[in-house]
Amino acid sequence: MDPRWKGGWSSDPGDIPWIRTLCEPAVCTISAFSTVVLESALVGTPSVLIGFGDSAHGTGQALDHARYEHMAEMIGKPGVVLSNTFEDLFSMIYRISLAPLARPADMRAWALELAAVDADPRDRLIDWMKEPA
């Protein structure tokens, strides 16, 4: 983890290059949050979603968050997998280090569709989350 991370999603244009420098060279990102998955997919980096342990929101479990509609829709997109146990997380990271989950172009394709910049990206993310499955 980079100590400059402020937590949460940032709309500060100055953060965009920094986010890219974190995500692009990574074997994968590990997160419980859709924004990290989206940012990683935009640079062609796969993601492992955390589906075990306590929620970062203070109540419930991380799997509860992974089951939210907008999250559940991301699971299964090219380059996105869900880890259900700590041991599974290590196994997935190892497998990803040996062979990519998806082609970077396939990850970018769905991420670019979601993050289209013809409107405020936050509005696009909210609209996407509201779309029926």
C-alpha positions in Angstrom: 0.0 0.0 0.0 1.3 3.4 -0.9 1.3 5.7 2.2 0.1 8.6 0.1 -3.3 6.9 -0.3 -6.0 9.1 1.2 -8.6 6.3 1.1 -11.6 6.1 -1.1 -12.1 7.3 -4.7 -10.6 10.6 -5.7 -11.8 13.0 -8.3 -8.6 15.0 -8.0 -7.0 15.0 -11.5 -3.6 15.0 -9.8 -4.3 11.6 -8.4 -4.9 9.9 -11.8 -1.2 9.5 -12.8 -0.4 8.3 -9.2 -3.2 5.7 -9.4 -1.9 4.5 -12.7 1.6 4.1 -11.4 0.2 1.8 -8.6 -2.1 -0.3 -10.8 -0.3 -0.6 -14.1 2.8 -2.6 -13.0 1.0 -4.7 -10.5 0.5 -8.4 -11.1 -3.1 -7.8 -9.8 -4.9 -5.5 -7.4 -6.6 -6.8 -4.3 -9.7 -4.9 -3.1 -13.2 -5.0 -1.8 -14.2 -1.9 -3.8 -15.4 -1.5 -7.3 -13.4 1.7 -8.0 -10.1 -0.1 -7.5 -11.3 -2.8 -9.9 -12.4 -0.3 -12.5 -9.1 1.7 -12.2 -7.1 -1.5 -12.6 -9.1 -2.7 -15.5 -8.5 0.6 -17.3 -4.8 -0.1 -17.3 -5.2 -3.8 -18.1 -4.5 -5.2 -14.6 -6.6 -8.0 -13.2 -8.3 -7.7 -9.8 -9.1 -10.1 -6.9 -12.1 -9.0 -4.9 -12.1 -9.9 -1.2 -15.1 -12.0 -0.2 -14.0 -12.9 3.3 -13.4 -11.1 6.7 -15.1 -8.1 8.1 -16.4 -5.3 5.9 -14.3 -2.1 5.6 -17.6 -0.3 6.1 -17.7 -1.3 9.8 -20.7 -3.7 9.7 -21.2 -7.0 8.1 -18.7 -9.1 6.1 -16.7 -8.3 3.0 -18.8 -10.9 1.1 -21.9 -8.8 1.9 -20.3 -5.9 0.0 -19.2 -8.2 -2.9 -22.9 -9.2 -3.2 -24.1 -5.7 -3.8 -25.6 -5.4 -7.3 -22.9 -3.2 -8.7 -20.2 -5.5 -7.3 -21.9 -8.8 -8.3 -22.1 -7.5 -11.8 -18.3 -6.9 -11.9 -17.4 -10.4 -10.7 -16.9 -12.4 -13.8 -16.0 -9.5 -16.0 -12.7 -10.2 -17.8 -9.9 -10.0 -15.3 -12.1 -10.0 -12.1 -12.4 -12.8 -9.6 -13.7 -13.2 -6.1 -11.7 -14.8 -3.3 -13.7 -16.5 -0.6 -10.9 -17.4 1.8 -7.5 -16.0 2.8 -5.9 -19.2 1.4 -7.8 -18.8 -1.9 -6.5 -15.2 -2.1 -2.9 -16.4 -2.1 -3.7 -19.1 -4.6 -5.3 -16.7 -7.0 -2.4 -14.2 -6.8 0.0 -17.1 -7.6 -2.1 -18.3 -10.5 -2.4 -14.7 -11.9 1.4 -14.3 -11.6 1.8 -17.4 -13.8 -0.9 -16.6 -16.4 -3.1 -13.6 -16.9 -6.8 -13.9 -16.1 -7.7 -12.0 -19.3 -6.2 -10.0 -22.1 -5.6 -6.4 -21.1 -7.7 -5.2 -24.1 -10.7 -7.2 -22.8 -10.4 -5.7 -19.4 -10.0 -2.2 -20.8 -13.0 -2.7 -23.1 -15.6 -3.1 -20.3 -13.9 -0.6 -18.0 -13.8 2.1 -20.7 -17.5 1.5 -21.4 -18.2 2.1 -17.7 -15.8 5.0 -17.2 -16.7 6.9 -20.3 -15.7 10.5 -19.8 -18.4 12.2 -21.8 -20.0 13.0 -18.4 -18.7 13.3 -14.8 -17.2 9.8 -14.1 -19.0 9.7 -10.7 -22.3 10.1 -12.5 -21.5 7.4 -15.0 -20.5 5.1 -12.1 -23.7 5.8 -10.3 -25.8 5.3 -13.4 -24.0 2.0 -14.1 -24.6 0.8 -10.6 -28.3 1.5 -11.0 -28.7 -0.4 -14.3 -30.6 -3.7 -13.9 -28.6 -6.9 -14.3 
